């Protein structure tokens, strides 16, 4: 039992505490109205300590008395104190809101690594080729009947870094250490007095507003799934690049720092509740965007940005597991993981639909001169881009082989013996299968050429282009492998052989000896009329071939030269020999210039005109 002296001392301390609290009651005190804040920058720290001690004294008194009237009176005073502390708590938080500067963080190399932050538009058609070829369009009609517009011939290409981002959580001070100390002191007293709900509500309201401002500074705007899906793809590409950069800052800096701030202020009492009160809405808003992308209509040009989003989430998930590590925040982690899974499924779906689109691409108008078809350029550049993402894609389709490879019994589909491809990854099988379907489509397109030799030139050009694209990319070469590359090489060489047979067998037949000798004996006389007809036939056929085939195109310099050399090796010796044996017979007759129109040198020069893709045939020089 307290002595009279102690009781008198307690009453004195209580009265002092009440006076201090009432002095800061702005509803009754003029002094409080004028001074406005206890916790203010440059304010009287002694007054802060006195006020907090007064609150502590009042709470201690309430916990030690049982007389209802005294409890009622003390409770009234504590309500005044809590109202004051609530205002002080709010004002401190608001005054600290402007401390965050996200723009500087976006420039931080550890938060915007080259893996995702930089990207440039790359045309799916090659760079330095014939302008007419560049202007030709390919319409990849997807299974849903939609076609690729001009945007589908453009891909936003992000060359992936070989190493994963080394950046991780980077906590910063969202509130100054001095302010944290004051906020903690206030929170402890409000929670101790049973005002935890009010404290959390004030904290949540102010910090959520601060979070909204940070999101705005980072360029994260509130977009519904429908809003995202109504945007054209080029606008979405820009937003994806910005989202990836902003998401790194949000997770690794903003959310992480917000959690630390909650822990510092509430110290094991309500930090998880406060943290989720602040970030749950923002996190849901942040992940709305990739979710919308994951369920949007699939088309080839979207693959690489979808993979960028998938890789960004994959990179962030370990940090998110550390930040959202409680049962109350588990839903955010689950949402991010589900979106990552849907992005992976979208990527797999695009690959399958791309296979189908390549197989069914419907253009039937032959490209002029049998040059490389825009579809071939599109597909091979697409596969080259895919190889940049091989690490991600190998993981994504490791357990899901290409659908097309399971359909080889369909008589309407290309067939392929994959027994020699055992042991390679499903990604490599997908890429090979896509090339098989491209080749099948090209064979179908070659049938639309009225000139059979030109159809062979077309196949040769396009398959050779496929081979060269594989050889020029170490990543693609590693995936495709030597066996299938050798098969492709055999295909374009076979097409070159078919071209030569279709074109030159008839021409060279005109240089044969059979039918020229009068009595059938080699030593007998030569029929000049038959010989004149032979020279005339050769000249006519060669002129026609020269006129037509100088407008055909073999874009690859080395292939063009090899084809000319092979042509010359058959044509020039045969003509030189024929001319040498029978020139005298023609020269001794009338008007020899009508038959001996071309020298060997003339033909050698004329061969250089072949496959140049001239719009009109060049003049064929005659013998002088």
PAMI-260482 format. One record per residue (C-alpha): residue in one letter; x, y, z. Coordinates in pm, 1 decimal, padded with zeros to 6 digits. Layout:
<recs>
- res|u|v|w
- a|X|Y|Z
...
</recs>
This chain:
<recs>
- res|u|v|w
- x|00000.0|00000.0|00000.0
- x|00131.4|00340.0|-00099.2
- x|00231.0|00577.3|00181.1
- x|00061.0|00920.6|00195.0
- x|00387.2|01075.4|00079.5
- x|00410.0|00844.6|-00223.4
- x|00046.3|00899.6|-00307.9
- x|00100.9|01273.1|-00289.2
- x|00404.9|01233.2|-00519.4
- x|00202.1|01028.4|-00766.9
- x|-00075.3|01286.9|-00770.0
- x|00175.8|01561.3|-00832.1
- x|00332.6|01371.6|-01126.1
- x|-00011.1|01297.5|-01265.9
- x|-00123.4|01657.4|-01240.5
- x|00196.1|01772.4|-01415.4
- x|00142.9|01514.3|-01690.4
- x|-00216.3|01622.0|-01740.2
- x|-00117.8|01987.7|-01762.5
- x|00142.6|01912.0|-02028.3
- x|-00107.6|01711.5|-02231.9
- x|-00385.6|01966.5|-02199.0
- x|-00147.5|02246.1|-02288.5
- x|-00111.2|02079.6|-02630.8
- x|-00484.7|02028.1|-02676.3
- x|-00554.0|02253.3|-02972.5
- x|-00927.3|02254.9|-02900.7
- x|-00882.2|02440.9|-02573.3
- x|-00526.2|02581.7|-02565.6
- x|-00428.1|02899.5|-02749.6
- x|-00062.3|02806.8|-02703.4
- x|-00119.6|02478.8|-02884.0
- x|-00294.6|02657.1|-03170.0
- x|-00002.0|02894.9|-03213.4
- x|00278.1|02637.2|-03184.6
- x|00088.9|02375.0|-03383.1
- x|00347.0|02091.8|-03361.0
- x|00548.0|01933.3|-03085.4
- x|00765.6|01720.7|-03319.4
- x|00889.3|01975.3|-03567.3
- x|01220.5|02034.2|-03735.8
- x|01438.7|02253.8|-03513.2
- x|01178.8|02231.0|-03236.2
- x|01230.7|02201.1|-02860.7
- x|01344.2|01843.2|-02802.0
- x|01300.2|01888.8|-02428.4
- x|00932.7|01957.9|-02489.4
- x|00910.1|01638.6|-02695.0
- x|01062.2|01440.0|-02408.6
- x|00830.8|01606.8|-02153.9
- x|00522.4|01526.5|-02362.4
- x|00619.2|01162.4|-02411.0
- x|00695.3|01122.5|-02041.7
- x|00358.3|01278.9|-01963.0
- x|00185.4|01021.4|-02182.1
- x|00385.3|00743.0|-02014.4
- x|00291.6|00873.7|-01670.7
- x|-00075.2|00891.9|-01762.7
- x|-00074.3|00536.3|-01902.8
- x|00107.8|00407.3|-01594.0
- x|-00150.4|00577.5|-01373.3
- x|-00442.8|00426.1|-01566.3
- x|-00294.9|00076.7|-01534.4
- x|-00251.4|00116.4|-01157.5
- x|-00592.3|00257.5|-01052.1
- x|-00928.8|00092.0|-01017.9
- x|-01158.8|00376.8|-00916.7
- x|-01395.1|00425.6|-01210.1
- x|-01418.3|00803.9|-01187.7
- x|-01041.3|00840.6|-01191.5
- x|-01012.6|00593.2|-01481.2
- x|-01276.0|00785.6|-01673.3
- x|-01098.4|01118.1|-01617.7
- x|-00759.8|00973.7|-01711.6
- x|-00904.9|00805.5|-02019.9
- x|-01043.5|01137.9|-02136.8
- x|-00700.4|01291.4|-02106.6
- x|-00534.8|00999.0|-02282.9
- x|-00778.0|01042.7|-02573.3
- x|-00658.0|01401.1|-02604.8
- x|-00298.9|01279.4|-02598.6
- x|-00367.1|01013.6|-02861.1
- x|-00535.4|01265.4|-03089.7
- x|-00230.7|01487.8|-03058.0
- x|00010.6|01199.4|-03121.3
- x|-00195.9|01089.5|-03420.3
- x|-00160.5|01436.8|-03572.9
- x|00210.6|01444.9|-03492.3
- x|00254.3|01096.9|-03643.1
- x|00077.7|01203.8|-03962.4
- x|00272.8|01529.6|-03993.1
- x|00608.6|01359.0|-03950.1
- x|00523.2|01105.2|-04219.8
- x|00395.9|01368.7|-04461.2
- x|00701.6|01585.8|-04412.7
- x|00923.9|01290.6|-04507.5
- x|00734.7|01186.3|-04821.9
- x|00952.1|01377.5|-05067.8
- x|01277.3|01207.9|-04963.5
- x|01260.7|00937.5|-05235.5
- x|01422.7|01010.9|-05572.6
- x|01349.6|00720.5|-05810.0
- x|01500.8|00885.9|-06118.0
- x|01849.2|00846.2|-05977.3
- x|01779.5|00480.6|-05899.0
- x|01672.0|00411.1|-06255.4
- x|02018.2|00518.3|-06365.6
- x|02184.3|00287.0|-06114.7
- x|02371.3|00018.0|-06306.7
- x|02289.6|-00246.3|-06047.6
- x|01916.8|-00190.8|-06095.3
- x|01894.9|-00148.5|-06472.0
- x|02137.2|-00405.7|-06607.0
- x|02198.0|-00441.6|-06977.5
- x|02008.4|-00770.1|-06969.6
- x|01678.7|-00587.3|-06984.2
- x|01721.0|-00210.0|-06985.8
- x|01843.1|-00162.7|-07339.8
- x|01673.5|-00275.9|-07654.5
- x|01645.2|-00163.0|-08012.0
- x|01409.0|-00236.0|-08298.9
- x|01548.6|-00484.8|-08544.5
- x|01393.9|-00550.8|-08882.3
- x|01322.9|-00913.1|-08954.2
- x|01441.2|-00855.5|-09306.9
- x|01816.2|-00832.6|-09362.9
- x|01994.8|-00501.8|-09361.1
- x|02199.8|-00435.6|-09674.4
- x|02001.3|-00617.7|-09938.2
- x|01817.4|-00512.6|-10249.4
- x|01560.8|-00240.7|-10175.8
- x|01291.2|-00422.8|-10368.4
- x|01343.8|-00728.5|-10153.2
- x|01326.8|-00516.8|-09840.1
- x|00994.8|-00370.8|-09945.7
- x|00829.7|-00705.8|-10006.0
- x|00588.8|-00802.1|-09732.6
- x|00512.1|-01135.0|-09569.9
- x|00179.6|-01197.1|-09405.2
- x|00207.4|-01468.6|-09143.3
- x|-00152.3|-01578.1|-09102.0
- x|-00194.8|-01729.0|-08759.1
- x|-00433.9|-02013.5|-08674.9
- x|-00699.1|-01772.8|-08547.6
- x|-00712.1|-01614.6|-08891.8
- x|-00543.8|-01291.2|-08794.5
- x|-00252.9|-01161.0|-08995.7
- x|00065.5|-00989.2|-08896.9
- x|00065.8|-00619.7|-08969.8
- x|00378.8|-00416.1|-09031.5
- x|00459.5|-00439.1|-08662.9
- x|00490.6|-00815.7|-08685.7
- x|00784.5|-00770.4|-08917.4
- x|00956.6|-00575.3|-08647.4
- x|01082.6|-00724.5|-08326.3
- x|01212.2|-00550.6|-08024.2
- x|01536.9|-00735.9|-07982.8
- x|01703.6|-00763.5|-07644.5
- x|02030.8|-00949.0|-07659.9
- x|02051.7|-01126.0|-07329.2
- x|02356.7|-01104.9|-07112.8
- x|02532.9|-01435.8|-07054.9
- x|02533.4|-01373.0|-06682.6
- x|02230.6|-01310.2|-06468.3
- x|02182.5|-00975.6|-06305.1
- x|02394.0|-00950.6|-05993.6
- x|02175.2|-00680.0|-05841.6
- x|01969.8|-00761.3|-05536.1
- x|01785.8|-00593.2|-05253.0
- x|01902.5|-00242.0|-05182.8
- x|01732.5|-00080.5|-04885.8
- x|01735.8|00296.1|-04855.7
- x|01605.6|00541.3|-04597.5
- x|01254.8|00640.0|-04700.9
- x|01237.7|00840.6|-04377.4
- x|01530.2|01003.0|-04197.3
- x|01670.9|00814.2|-03895.1
- x|01566.8|01101.5|-03663.3
- x|01210.2|01085.8|-03792.4
- x|01207.4|00706.2|-03756.5
- x|01299.3|00743.9|-03389.1
- x|01013.0|00987.1|-03330.0
- x|00765.3|00774.5|-03523.7
- x|00866.6|00468.3|-03324.8
- x|00822.2|00654.2|-02998.0
- x|00474.3|00767.2|-03098.4
- x|00372.0|00424.4|-03234.0
- x|00478.0|00251.4|-02912.8
- x|00257.0|00481.1|-02703.5
- x|-00044.1|00465.5|-02934.9
- x|-00029.5|00085.5|-02952.6
- x|00025.7|00066.0|-02574.3
- x|-00282.3|00279.9|-02515.5
- x|-00498.7|00062.2|-02741.4
- x|-00490.1|00292.6|-03042.9
- x|-00312.3|00055.5|-03277.9
- x|-00589.6|00068.3|-03539.7
- x|-00570.7|00446.8|-03559.4
- x|-00192.7|00435.9|-03577.3
- x|-00191.3|00180.1|-03858.8
- x|-00462.8|00367.6|-04047.6
- x|-00269.2|00695.0|-04041.7
- x|00053.3|00522.4|-04135.7
- x|-00114.4|00331.1|-04417.8
- x|-00290.0|00635.1|-04563.5
- x|00023.5|00848.0|-04577.4
- x|00258.0|00576.8|-04699.6
- x|00012.7|00455.8|-04964.1
- x|-00001.1|00810.8|-05097.9
- x|00378.4|00815.9|-05097.4
- x|00377.9|00483.8|-05283.4
- x|00140.9|00624.2|-05545.5
- x|00373.6|00917.5|-05598.8
- x|00674.1|00684.3|-05634.2
- x|00485.4|00473.4|-05889.2
- x|00399.6|00784.7|-06084.7
- x|00764.8|00893.4|-06082.9
- x|00865.1|00549.1|-06205.5
- x|00614.7|00571.2|-06490.3
- x|00386.4|00298.0|-06358.8
- x|00034.0|00404.3|-06444.5
- x|-00283.1|00224.7|-06349.0
- x|-00394.9|00021.2|-06648.8
- x|-00659.2|-00245.7|-06651.2
- x|-00609.0|-00566.1|-06847.7
- x|-00848.3|-00438.4|-07112.4
- x|-00656.4|-00110.1|-07138.0
- x|-00330.4|-00293.3|-07205.2
- x|-00483.6|-00522.8|-07463.9
- x|-00627.7|-00230.3|-07658.3
- x|-00285.4|-00070.4|-07706.6
- x|-00094.5|-00129.8|-08029.4
- x|00207.1|-00353.1|-07987.6
- x|00475.1|-00088.6|-08042.4
- x|00329.8|00112.1|-07751.4
- x|00322.7|-00204.4|-07541.0
- x|00688.7|-00274.9|-07622.0
- x|00786.6|00064.1|-07482.0
- x|00580.0|00000.8|-07170.1
- x|00739.3|-00340.9|-07122.1
- x|01089.1|-00191.7|-07124.6
- x|00983.9|00073.3|-06873.7
- x|00800.1|-00180.7|-06659.8
- x|01102.5|-00408.4|-06630.5
- x|01323.4|-00122.8|-06513.7
- x|01058.2|00010.5|-06277.7
- x|00973.8|-00332.9|-06135.1
- x|01335.6|-00382.1|-06030.5
- x|01327.6|-00054.3|-05840.9
- x|00985.8|-00131.2|-05691.5
- x|01080.4|-00474.3|-05560.6
- x|01444.6|-00434.9|-05471.3
- x|01428.9|-00080.1|-05338.5
- x|01077.8|00047.5|-05270.4
- x|00909.0|-00263.7|-05128.4
- x|01223.3|-00374.1|-04947.5
- x|01277.0|-00030.0|-04794.7
- x|00908.5|00000.4|-04703.7
- x|00927.6|-00328.0|-04517.8
- x|01236.2|-00219.6|-04328.6
- x|01065.1|00108.2|-04235.5
- x|00765.9|-00081.2|-04095.7
- x|00999.8|-00301.8|-03893.8
- x|01187.7|-00002.1|-03759.1
- x|00874.5|00183.8|-03650.3
- x|00659.1|-00099.2|-03520.1
- x|00936.3|-00330.0|-03388.9
- x|00779.5|-00673.4|-03394.9
- x|00425.3|-00569.5|-03312.0
- x|00237.0|-00489.3|-03630.0
- x|00496.5|-00448.7|-03900.7
- x|00353.9|-00717.5|-04131.9
- x|00003.1|-00575.8|-04104.2
- x|00128.1|-00226.7|-04181.9
- x|00351.4|-00345.5|-04463.6
- x|00069.3|-00529.4|-04638.7
- x|-00168.5|-00237.1|-04581.0
- x|00071.0|-00020.0|-04780.2
- x|00207.6|-00241.0|-05057.1
- x|-00068.1|-00490.4|-05138.5
- x|-00262.9|-00255.4|-05364.7
- x|00054.4|-00125.9|-05528.9
- x|00188.4|-00476.3|-05583.8
- x|-00137.1|-00585.0|-05746.3
- x|-00124.0|-00276.3|-05966.9
- x|00239.6|-00346.6|-06056.0
- x|00164.7|-00702.5|-06167.3
- x|-00152.3|-00615.1|-06358.4
- x|00060.0|-00523.4|-06657.0
- x|00256.0|-00848.9|-06707.3
- x|-00062.6|-01040.6|-06633.2
- x|-00237.2|-00858.7|-06918.1
- x|00053.6|-00939.3|-07149.8
- x|00046.6|-01306.5|-07048.7
- x|-00316.4|-01350.6|-07156.8
- x|-00312.4|-01126.1|-07465.8
- x|-00346.7|-01257.8|-07820.8
- x|-00039.6|-01450.9|-07926.0
- x|00160.2|-01348.9|-08228.8
- x|00525.6|-01399.2|-08328.4
- x|00648.2|-01044.4|-08266.5
- x|00544.2|-01065.1|-07899.9
- x|00768.2|-01358.4|-07809.6
- x|01085.6|-01172.8|-07720.1
- x|00924.0|-00909.9|-07499.1
- x|00727.8|-01185.4|-07326.6
- x|01056.7|-01364.7|-07263.7
- x|01206.6|-01040.6|-07131.5
- x|00914.3|-01012.1|-06887.4
- x|00949.8|-01377.4|-06790.2
- x|01323.3|-01339.5|-06730.1
- x|01269.8|-01021.0|-06530.0
- x|01020.1|-01195.1|-06301.8
- x|01247.3|-01498.1|-06272.1
- x|01529.0|-01265.7|-06170.4
- x|01310.3|-01087.0|-05913.7
- x|01139.6|-01387.6|-05753.7
- x|01425.3|-01474.5|-05510.7
- x|01417.3|-01115.6|-05383.7
- x|01039.1|-01128.0|-05356.7
- x|01061.1|-01449.7|-05155.7
- x|01280.8|-01266.3|-04909.7
- x|01056.5|-00959.8|-04892.0
- x|00714.3|-01128.9|-04894.8
- x|00807.8|-01405.8|-04653.0
- x|00501.6|-01407.9|-04424.9
- x|00164.5|-01578.1|-04456.2
- x|-00006.8|-01239.7|-04493.8
- x|00208.8|-01145.0|-04795.9
- x|00211.6|-01489.6|-04956.0
- x|-00064.0|-01392.2|-05201.0
- x|00166.0|-01140.6|-05373.7
- x|00438.0|-01400.8|-05420.6
- x|00182.0|-01650.7|-05550.2
- x|00049.3|-01395.5|-05798.7
- x|00398.4|-01319.0|-05933.8
- x|00477.9|-01690.1|-05966.3
- x|00151.8|-01757.6|-06149.5
- x|00215.6|-01471.2|-06391.9
- x|00565.3|-01604.3|-06457.0
- x|00410.7|-01943.6|-06533.9
- x|00151.5|-01788.7|-06767.7
- x|00422.9|-01594.4|-06950.1
- x|00611.5|-01921.4|-06998.4
- x|00297.5|-02086.0|-07134.6
- x|00238.1|-01789.2|-07365.3
- x|00594.5|-01822.6|-07499.6
- x|00545.2|-02194.0|-07563.9
- x|00214.8|-02121.5|-07735.8
- x|00373.0|-01858.2|-07959.8
- x|00644.3|-02103.0|-08064.5
- x|00382.6|-02361.1|-08162.4
- x|00171.2|-02104.0|-08344.2
- x|00480.5|-01975.4|-08519.6
- x|00545.6|-02326.3|-08651.9
- x|00191.4|-02339.3|-08786.1
- x|00217.2|-01990.7|-08934.1
- x|00539.6|-02079.1|-09118.3
- x|00381.3|-02395.6|-09254.4
- x|00063.9|-02218.6|-09371.2
- x|00200.9|-01880.5|-09488.0
- x|-00017.6|-01835.7|-09793.1
- x|00162.4|-01602.4|-10035.9
- x|00160.4|-01757.8|-10383.7
- x|00295.1|-01474.6|-10601.4
- x|00652.0|-01579.7|-10694.6
- x|00925.5|-01341.4|-10587.9
- x|01092.4|-01190.9|-10898.3
- x|01407.1|-01361.0|-11018.3
- x|01385.2|-01652.8|-10776.4
- x|01556.8|-01452.2|-10504.6
- x|01523.5|-01505.4|-10130.6
- x|01162.4|-01500.4|-10017.4
- x|01073.7|-01251.8|-09738.7
- x|00932.1|-01546.1|-09541.1
- x|01276.0|-01708.9|-09539.6
- x|01438.0|-01391.8|-09410.9
- x|01167.1|-01349.5|-09149.2
- x|01186.4|-01704.8|-09019.3
- x|01564.7|-01730.0|-09005.5
- x|01608.1|-01393.9|-08837.0
- x|01333.8|-01497.9|-08594.4
- x|01512.7|-01824.1|-08516.2
- x|01837.1|-01632.3|-08476.1
- x|01667.4|-01413.4|-08216.0
- x|01526.2|-01722.1|-08046.0
- x|01879.0|-01859.3|-08010.1
- x|01967.1|-01548.7|-07805.1
- x|01716.3|-01672.9|-07546.8
- x|01819.2|-02036.2|-07559.8
- x|01888.8|-02067.1|-07186.5
- x|01539.4|-01951.1|-07099.2
- x|01367.6|-02145.3|-07377.1
- x|01552.4|-02469.1|-07305.9
- x|01407.3|-02453.7|-06954.6
- x|01060.3|-02355.8|-07077.2
- x|01013.8|-02635.0|-07330.5
- x|01236.5|-02904.9|-07180.2
- x|00933.2|-03114.4|-07085.8
- x|00714.3|-03006.2|-07380.2
- x|00842.5|-03130.5|-07719.2
- x|00732.0|-02959.1|-08036.6
- x|00377.1|-03046.8|-08129.1
- x|00465.2|-03068.8|-08495.4
- x|00713.3|-03350.4|-08440.9
- x|00427.1|-03566.0|-08315.0
- x|00224.7|-03514.0|-08634.9
- x|00453.7|-03661.8|-08900.3
- x|00193.8|-03924.0|-08997.5
- x|-00038.2|-03656.3|-09133.6
- x|-00010.2|-03675.7|-09516.1
- x|-00075.6|-03300.8|-09539.3
- x|00219.1|-03216.8|-09314.5
- x|00591.8|-03228.4|-09389.9
- x|00759.2|-03550.4|-09289.8
- x|01094.4|-03579.2|-09123.0
- x|01309.9|-03863.6|-08999.7
- x|01417.3|-03754.5|-08653.4
- x|01596.7|-04076.5|-08564.3
- x|01931.5|-03908.6|-08629.1
- x|01840.2|-03616.5|-08404.1
- x|01808.3|-03815.5|-08081.6
- x|01966.1|-03657.3|-07779.6
- x|01921.5|-03294.7|-07880.9
- x|01710.1|-03054.1|-07678.4
- x|01339.1|-02994.4|-07742.0
- x|01432.2|-02635.6|-07833.8
- x|01669.6|-02759.4|-08104.8
- x|01398.1|-02996.6|-08230.1
- x|01154.7|-02706.5|-08244.3
- x|01395.0|-02496.8|-08448.2
- x|01477.9|-02779.8|-08687.7
- x|01111.5|-02861.5|-08726.4
- x|01035.8|-02496.8|-08803.1
- x|01302.8|-02504.0|-09074.9
- x|01154.5|-02826.2|-09212.7
- x|00817.4|-02656.7|-09243.6
- x|00979.5|-02349.5|-09397.3
- x|01150.8|-02570.3|-09651.8
- x|00822.0|-02752.2|-09721.5
- x|00646.5|-02417.9|-09775.6
- x|00924.9|-02298.9|-10005.3
- x|00896.9|-02615.7|-10214.4
- x|00526.0|-02544.0|-10252.9
- x|00597.4|-02184.2|-10352.9
- x|00854.6|-02299.3|-10611.1
- x|00575.7|-02476.8|-10800.5
- x|00421.8|-02140.5|-10887.2
- x|00713.5|-02055.0|-11118.0
- x|00624.9|-02128.1|-11480.4
- x|00993.7|-02171.2|-11565.9
- x|01119.2|-02498.1|-11412.2
- x|01488.1|-02394.2|-11390.1
- x|01383.1|-02080.7|-11202.9
- x|01196.9|-02291.0|-10947.5
- x|01523.5|-02473.0|-10876.7
- x|01711.0|-02141.9|-10846.5
- x|01448.0|-02027.8|-10596.9
- x|01490.4|-02340.0|-10381.7
- x|01869.2|-02317.8|-10407.1
- x|01875.4|-01949.7|-10304.1
- x|01646.7|-01994.6|-10006.6
- x|01796.1|-02313.1|-09864.5
- x|02145.7|-02168.7|-09911.1
- x|02030.7|-01859.9|-09717.5
- x|01908.4|-02086.9|-09435.7
- x|02246.9|-02261.4|-09423.8
- x|02437.6|-01932.4|-09417.7
- x|02220.9|-01790.9|-09137.7
- x|02288.6|-02098.6|-08927.9
- x|02662.0|-02083.0|-08995.4
- x|02681.2|-01713.1|-08912.1
- x|02527.7|-01758.2|-08566.4
- x|02731.3|-01961.3|-08312.3
- x|02420.9|-01996.8|-08093.6
- x|02206.9|-02119.7|-08381.9
- x|02484.6|-02345.4|-08505.9
- x|02518.6|-02503.7|-08162.6
- x|02146.0|-02575.0|-08149.1
- x|02100.3|-02701.5|-08505.8
- x|02414.2|-02913.9|-08521.5
- x|02622.4|-03048.1|-08810.9
- x|02394.1|-03334.6|-08915.7
- x|02095.5|-03127.6|-09014.3
- x|02319.3|-02857.2|-09160.4
- x|02479.4|-03116.8|-09389.3
- x|02132.6|-03226.8|-09498.4
- x|02037.7|-02867.6|-09585.3
- x|02363.9|-02820.4|-09774.5
- x|02282.0|-03129.1|-09979.4
- x|01937.6|-02988.4|-10060.3
- x|02059.4|-02659.4|-10206.1
- x|02338.0|-02831.2|-10400.5
- x|02085.6|-03076.1|-10541.5
- x|01866.3|-02781.3|-10646.6
- x|02166.8|-02626.6|-10824.1
- x|02225.0|-02954.6|-11009.9
- x|01857.9|-02974.2|-11110.2
- x|01877.5|-02618.9|-11242.0
- x|02177.8|-02701.7|-11461.3
- x|02013.3|-03012.1|-11601.5
- x|01683.7|-02832.1|-11670.3
- x|01858.0|-02543.2|-11846.2
- x|02173.1|-02666.7|-12015.3
- x|02115.1|-03024.2|-12126.1
- x|01907.6|-02902.0|-12423.2
- x|02157.3|-02624.8|-12501.9
- x|02455.5|-02859.8|-12490.2
- x|02270.5|-03116.8|-12700.9
- x|02283.3|-02867.4|-12984.4
- x|02663.8|-02900.1|-12975.2
- x|02667.8|-03277.2|-13022.6
- x|02814.3|-03443.3|-13333.4
- x|02529.4|-03686.7|-13394.2
- x|02333.9|-03614.1|-13710.8
- x|02593.0|-03389.9|-13870.0
- x|02780.1|-03650.7|-14083.1
- x|02623.1|-03731.9|-14416.1
- x|02682.0|-04106.9|-14426.2
- x|02689.8|-04164.2|-14054.0
- x|03065.4|-04227.7|-14063.8
- x|03279.7|-03992.9|-13860.5
- x|03528.0|-03965.1|-14145.7
- x|03257.0|-03888.0|-14397.1
- x|03152.5|-03541.8|-14504.1
- x|02954.9|-03297.4|-14289.8
- x|02608.4|-03176.8|-14378.1
- x|02644.6|-02799.0|-14394.9
- x|02272.5|-02742.7|-14373.6
- x|02249.8|-02956.1|-14059.6
- x|02553.0|-02778.0|-13917.4
- x|02402.8|-02435.4|-13988.6
- x|02083.3|-02545.2|-13812.6
- x|02292.2|-02659.8|-13513.6
- x|02472.2|-02326.4|-13480.6
- x|02146.4|-02141.8|-13532.2
- x|01972.8|-02352.2|-13266.4
- x|02258.4|-02299.6|-13020.6
- x|02261.5|-01923.1|-13077.3
- x|01885.7|-01895.3|-13033.6
- x|01879.7|-02103.8|-12716.4
- x|02178.5|-01931.8|-12562.4
- x|02038.8|-01587.2|-12639.5
- x|01706.9|-01683.5|-12484.5
- x|01874.6|-01825.4|-12173.2
- x|02095.1|-01517.1|-12143.8
- x|01800.1|-01282.0|-12189.0
- x|01595.1|-01456.1|-11919.4
- x|01853.6|-01571.0|-11669.9
- x|02042.4|-01243.5|-11649.7
- x|01723.2|-01113.0|-11482.6
- x|01728.0|-01396.3|-11229.2
- x|01895.6|-01328.1|-10899.0
- x|02143.5|-01519.1|-10687.2
- x|02207.9|-01266.7|-10405.4
- x|02496.2|-01450.5|-10241.0
- x|02817.1|-01347.7|-10417.8
- x|03003.4|-01671.0|-10353.6
- x|02712.7|-01892.0|-10456.5
- x|02660.9|-01687.8|-10772.6
- x|03027.5|-01723.1|-10863.5
- x|03026.6|-02098.6|-10795.1
- x|02721.1|-02141.9|-11015.6
- x|02879.8|-01945.0|-11300.6
- x|03202.4|-02144.4|-11274.5
- x|03009.8|-02471.8|-11285.7
- x|02809.2|-02344.8|-11582.8
- x|03125.9|-02234.5|-11764.1
- x|03297.2|-02566.6|-11698.6
- x|03022.5|-02741.7|-11893.2
- x|02942.9|-02481.1|-12158.1
- x|03274.0|-02325.3|-12259.3
- x|03477.8|-02642.4|-12332.0
- x|03184.6|-02793.0|-12524.5
- x|03142.7|-02478.8|-12736.5
- x|03518.9|-02437.7|-12790.3
- x|03545.8|-02796.5|-12909.2
- x|03241.0|-02772.2|-13138.0
- x|03357.3|-02441.1|-13278.8
- x|03706.6|-02577.5|-13337.2
- x|03581.2|-02879.8|-13527.8
- x|03319.8|-02713.3|-13745.5
- x|03409.9|-02346.3|-13783.5
- x|03580.2|-02409.2|-14119.4
- x|03268.3|-02565.1|-14269.2
- x|03062.1|-02256.2|-14189.7
- x|03325.3|-02001.9|-14288.4
- x|03355.6|-02154.2|-14633.2
- x|02984.2|-02109.1|-14694.1
- x|02756.8|-01809.8|-14748.2
- x|02693.5|-01552.5|-14472.7
- x|02899.3|-01723.2|-14198.5
- x|02833.1|-01428.5|-13963.4
- x|02470.3|-01543.1|-13932.6
- x|02584.9|-01866.2|-13769.1
- x|02922.0|-01793.7|-13609.1
- x|02774.0|-01514.2|-13399.9
- x|02975.4|-01568.2|-13082.3
- x|03335.7|-01640.4|-12997.0
- x|03438.7|-01837.8|-12689.9
- x|03534.8|-01508.8|-12528.8
- x|03187.3|-01368.9|-12601.3
- x|03029.7|-01659.1|-12412.3
- x|03273.1|-01625.2|-12122.8
- x|03174.4|-01260.2|-12091.1
- x|02804.8|-01335.4|-12129.6
- x|02814.3|-01588.5|-11845.3
- x|02908.3|-01302.0|-11612.8
- x|02563.4|-01149.9|-11674.1
- x|02380.4|-01453.5|-11537.0
- x|02195.4|-01422.6|-11202.7
- x|02262.8|-01050.4|-11163.8
- x|01894.6|-00966.4|-11133.5
- x|01893.0|-00710.8|-11413.8
- x|01555.3|-00551.7|-11483.3
- x|01627.7|-00582.2|-11856.2
- x|01877.8|-00815.2|-12017.3
- x|02213.5|-00654.2|-12111.0
- x|02331.1|-00648.5|-12472.2
- x|02494.1|-00972.3|-12579.9
- x|02818.0|-00892.2|-12770.0
- x|02875.0|-01064.8|-13101.6
- x|03195.9|-01185.7|-13258.9
- x|03382.6|-00919.6|-13460.9
</recs>
